[in-house]
């Protein structure tokens, strides 16, 4: 039971921690972009749901996020300060 709680604590820390990582964001975009995981990671749950329901807005949103990711990360880190 303790191991399970620790695992969820680490996942919770990764998604709600103070600083967001550009490398982690690109990793989520590359592997789970169509599901919007990178949007949830950057504290944008509304667009995360939209991406999940539309397949990353039919792929165009993923292409857009590839170039805009540094700005999304900067914005998320500013918001967390």
Secondary structure, 3 states (H helix, E strand, C coil): CHHHHHHHHHHHHHHHCCCCCHHHHHHHHHHHHHHCHHHHHCCCHHHHHHHHHHHHHHCHHHHHHHHHHHHHHHHHHHHCC
